[in-house]
Amino acid sequence: MNSPQLLLSRNFGLVWWGQMISQIGDGVSKLALLWFVYSITGSPL
């Protein structure tokens, strides 16, 4: 299987989308943690 076929394979697409969803979830989690700390302490630092 050459490189262009590999990039268009179903398994690669599943891994790519799974990683994308994971990255979005990580970002939301970090934002929620920052918001929580700010609401508890009243300080952005």
N, C-alpha and C positions, 0 to 999 in steps of 0.2 A: 504494500500500500504506500503510495507516494505522499508527499506532504499535503498537497491540496485536497486529496481524498480524505486524509486523516482529519483535517480541519473541518470538513463537511460531514463527518460521521455523526451518527446519533449519540454515541457515548460521549464524544467530545462536547457536543451541545449540552447534554445533561450535566456534565461536570462544570462547564462554563456558567450555565444558569444557576446551578447550585452554589457556586462560588460567589456569583453576583448577589444572590439573595442573602448569603451569609455576610457579605460585606455591608449590605444595607442594614441587616440586623445588628451588626457590631456598631455601626454609626448611631442607630437609634438607641442602643443600650448606653453608649457613652454620653449621648445628649441627655438621656433620662437621669443618669448618675449626676451629671453636672447640675441639672435642674433640681434634683433632690438635695444635693449639698447646699446649693444656694438657698433653697426654701428653709432648710434647717438652720443654717448659720447666718443668713442674711448678707453674706459676703461672697463675691465671685471668686475670691482667692482662697 
